Amino acid sequence: MKALILAGGKGTRLRPLTYAMAKQLVPVANKPILYYAMDSLYQAGIRDFGVIISPETGKDVEESLQVWLKPDTRITYILQIEPAGLAHAVKIARHYLGDDDFIMYLGDNLINADLGSHIADFKKAGYHASILLKQVSNPSSFGVAELDACGQVRQLVEKPKVPKSDLALVGVYLFTHHIFEAIANIQPSWRGELEITDAIQRMIEDGRMVHSRVHEGWWLDTGKKDDLLAANTVVLGEYAQARIQGEVDAASSLRGAVQVGAGSVLKNVQVSGPAMIGENCYLENTQIGPYTSLGNGCRLIDCRVENSVLLEECVIESVPGKIEQSLLGKGCRIIKSPLSQQSHKYLLADHSEIEVL
């Protein structure tokens, strides 16, 4: 079985961060989101990967996956010029997929699912498609499935105004080659996109066997800043372990699951886990955590940061108060101004956001 990973799109909901990087490469617990998808599929036995990329960020995705690449894996990159829908991504991948069964995974989702058993059930039962569902509190924000009394999929609707269930489509799908016939017989939605929900609905109408499984674990969509911070909290809580590879002085205190990377130096620092501090960071007179991850090369002096994600080489110095619920891109600097407390100086990219209290 092959895998089709969607790592394209423009990431508009995460701007300005995604002006400079692909949304799938934003780190959660100091690991690119895309790597979680690749690892999960690899553990399920997948070795042949097709990756949908965009013109804007495709090169960055390729370079990042060269770091992830395993000796027994193969990656084929498929360029999607415009984000014209999930079904469109499948359509343009036909030359790669051929008539093979495949699993499609949205590269900006985090799911703690046993994909191996999901794939095994799909193969054993001979389904034409299988979808993963999750109960959500806001189904109108997602593709929604309506099931019959036996649990079979009766109808799929993309972002319905009046949902008929609370079962949202998680970003994992299994298909046979019959999906291509269905895509050929649908039209773009009101959004101008070829919707995968419409294609699966067409399979149902054509009498194909469409199976569903309700996912009981966590599923995290990282498309927005608050969603990404929530994902960082969940992943740190589940995977962070106490591991100190850097230098921590006697005046520092580390509580809970705290990871400190090689080459990092902590002087008079209090860290409340779960938290991750990358490599070659310098922290002094600072409080960190809980639920905070710092990328490599960060420098924090005389500050307090919690429930935040800082990418590589961020600098925070002598900032009064507490920084929380924040997402800082690579090389961001927050420093105390020599001006009076009534004055502020900013250099901001498009769509930046600052809350002044």
Disulfide bonds with the S-S distance in Angstrom:
none
